[in-house]
Amino acid sequence: MTANKHFSGSIVLLLAVSSGLIVANLYYAQPLVALISKDLGMAPAAAGLLVTMSQIGYGLGLLFIVPTGDMFESRRLIITITSVGILALLGAAFSSYASQFIAASFMIGIGSVAVQIIIPYAAHIAPQEIQGRVVGYVMSGLLLGVMLARPFASIVTELFSWHAIFIVSAISLTVLMAVLYKLMPKRMPQPNMSYGRLLASMGRMFIEIPALRRRSVYQGCLFASFSLFWTVVPMYFSGTAYNMSQAHIALFGLVGAAGVVAAPIAGRIADKGVTKFKSSAAILTAMAAITLPQLAGHSGTLELALLVVCAVMLDFGAIANQVMGQRVIFSLGAEFRSRLNGVYMATFFGGGAAGSAIGGYVYAAYGFSAALWTGLALPAIALVYLITEPKGLYSKK
């Protein structure tokens, strides 16, 4: 099919909504860890596994499932993978033992990688001249799903129980799959290699394609800072400085959702060509953001206000850089976009996991200010690497 034949605004909206509903499943359990682990009789030290296993499943899916978007028909692949996620959600909802929930959590992560097949699919069906804008709109849906998942899970649990959020999500995704089956245009790639060769080619792509390698590292550093911030700030707010309730922390999390406006804006900018200057602006925005709270003393109205500004600016910078990066890698070749996206997402997802781990350790050992300075160092690494970027690395489109 041609890029324009099945393209419409309603399809883009459907893909954006789908992305948000699917990716949200990775985050529903995060604010409920204490409650779920207590109900399932888990030791506090092991409670983190309830979330970690979904992240492990997602990471493995990025490497071993997402690349098959270059082999199999897109609609069928998305529906099949998401169906696995639906079964896993039901498994989590009706778990009676910790081992059951942990296994279900792992499979929820696997089922959630369908979103990373949707994004290159959106690039495939979009006209070349607005490809970045379309990817930006779909990313807006994904990011809203990430931002709203935690407060939504808390609200549903408050009204019913923690089991309910997984049942609600399973029902929502079942309806979504029916809609996708009816409305989503088919796209059949032209596979020219076996699965083994497909996977092997990903490592070669990272080594041999400078644009892919650089964009992956840039975004890995920014997402590490992003994850560090959103890991340590809730801990800081719940501590003695502010002693906030979970409800108030959830409200602060909603502030970050304002940053999703960066996605379509960055997409429009990227459609005019990605340059070193534009990438530098995104990275510097993130660095400026995480510097702001350091200008205020600990606790108080000024610090809280600057943390709000920081949340919006940091999200804006990280999201803008991500969309520009995807615009670049999707222009490298339509026939291997899913593999490119798998490498890109796996790299920066790994950066995010590292940022959370580093942030938690630094916060516990040295305090909030030290954690923020660490968060500033991460995008600074990206900026230093960006300075060495050769001219003419990116095409204009």
C-alpha positions, 0 to 999 in steps of 0.5 A, a space after each residue: 500500500 502507498 503511504 497516503 492510501 489509508 492515511 486519515 486523521 481518525 486513524 492517527 487518533 486511533 493509533 494514539 489512543 491505542 498507544 496510551 491504553 496499551 503502555 499504561 499497563 506497565 505503570 498501573 502496579 507502581 503506586 499499588 506495590 505496597 498494597 498488592 505485596 501485602 495482600 499476596 504475602 510478599 516480604 517488603 524487600 521483594 515487593 519491587 519484583 511486582 513492577 520489575 518483572 513487567 519492565 524485564 518483560 518489556 525490555 525482552 519484548 523490545 529486543 525479540 518481538 518488536 523486530 518481527 514488525 519487519 516480518 509479519 502483517 502489522 495489524 495481526 501482530 499488534 492484536 496478537 501481542 496485545 491479546 497476550 497482554 489481556 490474558 496476563 492482565 486477567 491473570 494479575 487480577 485474579 492472582 492469589 499468590 505472589 508467584 502468580 502475580 509476578 508471572 502475570 506481570 512479566 507477561 504484561 510487559 511482553 504484551 505491552 511491546 505492541 505499542 512499539 510496533 504501532 509507532 513505526 506503523 504510523 510512520 509507514 502510513 504517514 505521508 513523508 512530509 508530515 511523518 514526524 508530526 504523525 509520530 509526534 501525535 501518536 507519541 502524545 497518546 503514549 505519553 498521556 498513557 504513561 502519565 495518567 496510568 498511576 493516578 488512574 490506578 490509585 483512583 480505581 483502587 480507592 473506589 474498588 480494589 487493586 484487582 479492579 484496575 487490571 480487570 478494567 484494563 483487560 476489558 478496555 483492551 478487548 474493546 480496543 482490539 475489536 476496533 483495531 481489527 475493524 478499522 486499522 488498515 493492513 500493512 504487509 512488509 516484505 520479509 527477506 530474512 529468517 528470524 535469526 538473521 533479523 535479530 543478528 542484523 540489529 547489532 550490526 545496525 547499532 554498530 554500522 549506522 551512526 545516526 541510530 547509535 547517536 540518537 539512541 545514546 542521546 535519548 538514553 541519557 535524557 531518559 535516564 535523567 527523566 527516570 531519575 527525577 520521577 523516581 526520587 521526587 515522590 520519595 522526597 515529597 513523602 519524606 520529612 521535607 513535605 510529608 505529602 500523601 499519595 494523593 498529593 504526589 499523584 497530583 504532582 505527577 499529573 503536572 508532568 502530563 503538560 510536557 506531552 505537548 512537546 511531541 507534536 511540536 517536535 514532530 513539526 520541527 523534525 519534519 523540517 529537518 533534524 539538526 545539531 542545534 535542534 537536538 542541543 536545544 532539547 538537551 539544554 532544556 532538560 539540563 536547565 530544568 533539573 538545575 532550577 530546583 537547586 536555586 531554592 532552599 530545601 522545602 518551601 513554596 519556591 522549591 515546590 514551584 520550581 519543581 513543578 516548572 522542572 517537571 514540565 521542562 524536563 518532560 518537554 526536553 526528553 519528549 522533544 528529543 525522543 520524537 526527533 530521534 524517531 523521525 531520524 531513525 524512521 527515515 533510514 529505511 522503511 524495510 527495517 523500521 521495526 528493527 531500528 525502533 527496537 534498537 532505539 527503544 531498548 537502548 533508551 529504555 535501558 538508560 531509564 532503568 539505569 537512571 531509576 536505579 542510580 537515582 534511588 541509590 544516590 538519594 538514599 546515600 547522599 540526599 535529594 540535592 545530590 540526586 538532582 546533580 546526578 540527574 544533571 550530569 546524565 544529559 550533560 554526557 549526551 551534550 558532550 557526545 552531541 558536540 562531536 557529531 559530524 556535519 551532514 549526519 541527518 537528511 533533511 527529511 
